[in-house]
Each structure stands twice: as structure tokens, then as C-alpha cells.
Amino acid sequence: MLRDLVGTDGNPNGPMMHTGNLRGLQAVIGHYGQINLAPGNTRLDPRLRPNGVGQQLNLTQPEVDAVIAFMRTLTGRNVYTDARWSDPF
């Protein structure tokens, strides 16, 4: 889920990932941008190891900044309180 990854002050809403080991959006994008294959890790999703090689997104810094800017737009309470968003049909 991407909603409310950061607070309205722009700071992360707690540590990220299932282990809580990453502290910010830049770190998360970096993690998925360059997947290192650990020996014996047979549980890594095949989509993260195309052709048996760890995923390399090769994003430029402006592209990373754009992804982070987008994720920051998903912060706020409007979706929970505004009647416009109450019925998806």
C-alpha cells in the first residue's frame, strides 16, 4: 500500500519494509533499483531476478526524485473524509 508513506510534514511514517530496516523513500527505491542476489535465496520473486540476474532499474536521480514526489502526493486524509471519494461506482 502506498498511501500515507509520509506525514503531512514530509517525514516518513515509520520505518519501511517488512523488517523495518529502511528509513526513507530514497532507500526503498535504491533497494528495489539494484537487487543483489544472495546465495541460496530461492524465495526471491522471479520478477526481481530477470534472466537470473538481480533487477537493475537504472533510474536517474531526476527519475527517483519524480517517483518520490509522486509517492508524497498520496499523503493526506481527504480520501477518508471527502464524500467525493466515498463511492467508487
C-alpha positions in Angstrom: 0.0 0.0 0.0 1.4 3.4 -1.0 -1.0 5.7 0.9 0.4 7.8 3.7 4.0 6.7 3.4 5.0 10.2 4.7 3.2 12.5 7.1 2.0 16.0 6.1 5.3 17.3 7.4 7.2 15.2 4.7 8.8 12.8 7.2 8.4 9.1 6.8 5.6 7.5 8.8 8.0 5.0 10.5 10.5 2.5 9.1 9.7 0.8 5.9 9.7 -2.8 4.5 8.6 -5.9 6.3 11.7 -5.8 8.5 11.6 -2.0 9.2 15.2 -1.7 8.2 14.8 1.2 5.7 14.1 4.7 6.9 13.1 6.7 3.8 11.7 6.6 0.3 15.1 7.1 -1.3 16.4 4.0 0.5 13.4 1.9 -0.6 13.8 2.9 -4.2 17.5 2.2 -4.0 16.7 -1.2 -2.6 14.4 -2.2 -5.5 16.6 -0.3 -8.0 19.5 -2.7 -7.5 18.6 -6.2 -6.3 21.6 -8.2 -5.2 21.1 -11.9 -5.4 22.1 -13.6 -2.1 23.5 -17.1 -2.5 20.8 -19.7 -1.6 17.9 -17.2 -1.7 15.3 -19.3 -3.6 12.4 -17.2 -2.4 13.0 -14.0 -4.3 10.2 -13.3 -6.7 11.3 -14.2 -10.3 10.2 -10.7 -11.5 13.1 -9.3 -9.3 15.7 -11.6 -11.0 15.1 -11.4 -14.7 17.3 -13.9 -16.6 18.7 -15.0 -13.3 20.3 -11.6 -12.7 19.2 -9.1 -10.0 16.9 -6.4 -11.1 18.6 -3.1 -12.1 16.2 -0.2 -12.7 19.0 2.2 -13.7 16.9 5.3 -12.7 18.5 8.7 -12.9 18.3 10.9 -9.9 15.7 13.1 -11.5 13.6 10.0 -12.1 14.0 8.9 -8.5 13.0 12.4 -7.4 9.9 12.2 -9.6 8.9 8.8 -8.1 9.3 10.2 -4.6 7.3 13.4 -5.4 4.5 11.2 -6.7 4.5 9.0 -3.6 4.3 12.1 -1.4 1.1 13.1 -3.2 -0.6 10.0 -1.7 -0.5 11.6 1.7 -3.5 13.1 3.4 -6.9 12.4 4.9 -9.0 13.8 2.1 -9.6 10.3 0.7 -11.1 9.2 4.0 -13.3 12.2 4.7 -14.4 13.8 1.4 -17.7 12.5 0.2 -16.5 12.6 -3.4 -14.4 9.5 -2.7 -17.0 7.5 -0.8 -18.5 5.6 -3.7 -16.2 4.2 -6.4 -19.1 3.5 -8.7 
